Amino acid sequence: MLGVDGCRNGWVGVAPDADVPRAYVADDLRELIRRAEQDGALARIGVDIPIGLADAGWRAADALARTALGPRRASVFPTPVRAALEADDHATGVLLSREASGGGFSIQAWGLRTKVLEVDRLVQGGEERVFEVHPELSLTTMAGRPPRHPKKTWAGQRERLVLLEAAGIRLDALVGDTGTAAPDDVVDAAAAGWTARRLETGTAVSRPDPPEPVPYGLHAAIWA
């Protein structure tokens, strides 16, 4: 299993092995998966990026995740429709979003555009092991409540490391390459790996349940 989070120069992944978790980094997701597969087959891959883009309206997955996260709800950006993300610039994308969904979207959400479309191409190309996850939702499921502290604070990072260790993922034993990934990106990848493990064992839960059908034969759901 592999958990993946976007980072400054591409992607960082954590394979949540019980004894020695392993880290990988690459500038594109296919290469990240290839590097991880050199250490063994991957049954499930949890990626912190929207998968399954709507043509109109807003995804139920994002609304449900925001509700579950309570004070951490701002960490989930409502996902714009496909046409908006395929636009040439943010201003045009906002216009297309308003036409299709009744509202625009932030420049922060636009900043995820390249990675969203990269993963979209991957899953449309037949990669069936990749599932959408959200680290804060994974951590909320671990703890039975949303994290108390923001992830970029020292208290927040310690809180998340303790949760991961209790779940059997000891990042102090991490080996491999994290490149220029920020500490919170590595923690997020590990949390995504925890959900990938639950996907493999059949214990992960989707929001919505069942996943929402979207165009191109895909489904939209955030798993935890």
C-alpha positions as CSV (number, residue, x, y, z in Angstrom):
1,M,0.0,0.0,0.0
2,L,1.0,3.6,-0.6
3,G,-0.2,7.0,0.7
4,V,0.5,10.0,-1.5
5,D,0.4,13.7,-1.0
6,G,1.3,16.6,-3.3
7,C,4.5,18.5,-2.3
8,R,6.5,21.4,-3.5
9,N,8.2,19.6,-6.4
10,G,5.7,16.9,-7.2
11,W,4.6,14.1,-5.0
12,V,5.7,12.3,-1.8
13,G,4.6,8.8,-0.9
14,V,4.8,6.7,2.3
15,A,4.4,3.0,2.3
16,P,3.0,2.3,5.8
17,D,4.9,-0.9,6.6
18,A,4.5,-1.9,10.2
19,D,8.2,-2.2,11.0
20,V,9.9,0.3,8.7
21,P,7.7,2.7,6.7
22,R,9.3,3.8,3.4
23,A,9.2,7.1,1.7
24,Y,9.4,8.0,-2.0
25,V,9.4,11.3,-3.9
26,A,9.0,12.1,-7.6
27,D,8.0,14.9,-9.9
28,D,5.1,12.9,-11.4
29,L,2.8,10.3,-9.9
30,R,3.5,7.5,-12.4
31,E,7.2,7.7,-11.5
32,L,6.4,7.8,-7.8
33,I,4.4,4.6,-8.2
34,R,7.2,3.0,-10.3
35,R,9.8,3.8,-7.6
36,A,7.6,2.4,-4.8
37,E,6.9,-0.8,-6.8
38,Q,10.6,-1.5,-6.9
39,D,10.2,-2.5,-3.2
40,G,7.1,-4.6,-3.8
41,A,3.7,-4.7,-5.4
42,L,1.1,-2.0,-4.5
43,A,-2.4,-3.2,-3.9
44,R,-4.0,0.2,-3.1
45,I,-2.8,3.7,-3.5
46,G,-4.5,6.6,-1.5
47,V,-3.9,10.0,-3.0
48,D,-4.8,13.3,-1.4
49,I,-6.3,14.9,-4.6
50,P,-9.8,15.0,-6.0
51,I,-10.7,12.1,-8.2
52,G,-13.9,12.1,-10.3
53,L,-14.8,15.5,-11.7
54,A,-18.4,16.6,-12.2
55,D,-19.7,18.5,-15.2
56,A,-22.1,20.5,-13.2
57,G,-22.8,21.3,-9.5
58,W,-20.6,20.5,-6.6
59,R,-19.3,17.1,-5.4
60,A,-21.1,15.5,-2.5
61,A,-17.8,14.1,-1.3
62,D,-16.3,17.5,-0.5
63,A,-19.4,18.7,1.3
64,L,-19.6,15.5,3.4
65,A,-15.9,15.7,4.3
66,R,-16.1,19.3,5.3
67,T,-19.0,18.5,7.6
68,A,-17.1,15.6,9.2
69,L,-14.0,17.7,9.8
70,G,-15.8,20.5,11.7
71,P,-13.0,22.9,12.8
72,R,-10.7,21.5,10.1
73,R,-13.2,21.9,7.3
74,A,-11.2,24.6,5.5
75,S,-8.6,21.9,4.6
76,V,-11.1,20.6,2.0
77,F,-11.6,22.8,-1.1
78,P,-14.9,22.3,-3.0
79,T,-13.8,20.7,-6.3
80,P,-14.6,22.8,-9.5
81,V,-16.2,21.2,-12.5
82,R,-14.0,19.7,-15.2
83,A,-14.4,22.5,-17.7
84,A,-13.3,25.1,-15.0
85,L,-10.1,23.1,-14.3
86,E,-9.4,22.7,-18.0
87,A,-9.6,26.5,-18.6
88,D,-6.6,28.5,-19.6
89,D,-6.6,30.7,-16.5
90,H,-8.3,31.1,-13.1
91,A,-10.6,34.0,-14.2
92,T,-12.0,31.9,-17.1
93,G,-12.3,28.9,-14.8
94,V,-14.3,30.9,-12.3
95,L,-16.7,32.1,-15.1
96,L,-17.2,28.5,-16.2
97,S,-17.7,27.3,-12.6
98,R,-20.4,29.9,-12.0
99,E,-22.2,28.8,-15.1
100,A,-22.1,25.2,-14.2
101,S,-22.3,25.3,-10.4
102,G,-23.6,28.7,-9.4
103,G,-20.3,29.8,-7.7
104,G,-16.6,30.4,-8.3
105,F,-13.6,28.9,-6.5
106,S,-10.4,30.1,-4.8
107,I,-7.0,30.6,-6.3
108,Q,-5.8,28.0,-3.8
109,A,-8.1,25.4,-5.5
110,W,-6.9,26.6,-8.9
111,G,-3.4,25.9,-7.6
112,L,-4.2,22.2,-7.4
113,R,-5.3,22.1,-11.0
114,T,-2.2,20.5,-12.5
115,K,-2.2,17.7,-10.0
116,V,-5.9,17.1,-10.3
117,L,-5.7,16.7,-14.1
118,E,-2.6,14.5,-13.8
119,V,-4.4,12.1,-11.5
120,D,-7.5,12.3,-13.7
121,R,-5.5,11.2,-16.7
122,L,-4.0,8.3,-14.7
123,V,-7.4,6.9,-13.6
124,Q,-9.0,7.4,-17.0
125,G,-6.0,5.5,-18.4
126,G,-7.1,2.4,-16.4
127,E,-5.2,2.8,-13.1
128,E,-7.7,1.1,-10.7
129,R,-5.6,1.0,-7.6
130,V,-5.8,4.8,-7.0
131,F,-8.4,6.1,-4.6
132,E,-9.1,9.6,-3.3
133,V,-8.3,10.2,0.4
134,H,-7.9,13.2,2.6
135,P,-5.4,13.1,5.4
136,E,-7.4,15.2,7.8
137,L,-10.3,12.9,7.3
138,S,-8.1,9.8,7.9
139,L,-6.8,11.3,11.1
140,T,-10.3,12.2,12.2
141,T,-11.3,8.6,11.7
142,M,-8.3,7.4,13.6
143,A,-9.0,9.7,16.6
144,G,-12.8,9.6,16.5
145,R,-12.7,13.4,16.3
146,P,-11.0,16.1,14.2
147,P,-7.4,17.0,15.1
148,R,-7.4,19.8,17.7
149,H,-4.5,21.7,16.3
150,P,-3.6,23.0,12.8
151,K,-1.2,20.7,11.0
152,K,1.5,23.3,10.4
153,T,1.9,24.0,14.1
154,W,4.3,22.1,16.3
155,A,1.4,21.0,18.5
156,G,-0.5,19.9,15.4
157,Q,2.4,17.9,14.1
158,R,3.0,16.1,17.4
159,E,-0.7,15.3,17.6
160,R,-0.6,13.7,14.2
161,L,2.6,11.8,14.8
162,V,1.1,10.3,18.0
163,L,-2.0,9.2,16.2
164,L,0.0,7.6,13.4
165,E,2.2,5.8,15.9
166,A,-0.8,4.4,17.7
167,A,-2.0,3.2,14.3
168,G,1.3,1.4,13.7
169,I,3.0,3.9,11.5
170,R,6.2,5.2,13.2
171,L,7.6,8.1,11.2
172,D,10.6,8.3,13.4
173,A,11.7,5.0,11.7
174,L,11.0,6.3,8.2
175,V,13.5,5.3,5.5
176,G,13.8,6.4,1.9
177,D,13.7,9.7,0.1
178,T,11.4,12.6,1.0
179,G,13.3,15.1,-1.2
180,T,12.1,18.7,-0.5
181,A,8.7,17.6,0.8
182,A,7.7,19.6,3.9
183,P,7.2,17.7,7.2
184,D,3.4,18.1,7.1
185,D,3.4,16.7,3.5
186,V,5.2,13.6,4.8
187,V,2.7,13.3,7.7
188,D,-0.2,13.7,5.3
189,A,1.2,10.9,3.0
190,A,1.5,8.6,6.0
191,A,-2.1,9.3,6.9
192,A,-3.2,8.6,3.4
193,G,-1.2,5.3,3.6
194,W,-3.2,4.4,6.7
195,T,-6.4,4.7,4.6
196,A,-4.8,2.8,1.7
197,R,-4.3,0.0,4.2
198,R,-7.9,0.1,5.2
199,L,-9.0,0.0,1.6
200,E,-7.0,-3.2,1.1
201,T,-8.6,-4.8,4.2
202,G,-12.1,-3.6,3.3
203,T,-12.6,-1.4,6.4
204,A,-12.4,2.0,4.7
205,V,-15.6,4.0,4.5
206,S,-16.5,6.3,1.6
207,R,-18.2,9.7,1.6
208,P,-20.7,9.5,0.0
209,D,-21.6,5.9,0.4
210,P,-22.0,4.6,-2.2
211,P,-19.6,6.8,-4.3
212,E,-21.2,9.3,-6.6
213,P,-21.2,8.5,-10.3
214,V,-19.6,11.2,-12.5
215,P,-18.7,11.3,-16.2
216,Y,-16.2,9.1,-18.0
217,G,-17.3,6.1,-15.9
218,L,-15.6,7.4,-12.8
219,H,-16.9,7.8,-9.2
220,A,-16.4,10.6,-6.7
221,A,-15.8,9.7,-3.1
222,I,-13.3,10.5,-0.3
223,W,-12.3,7.3,1.6
224,A,-11.1,7.1,5.2
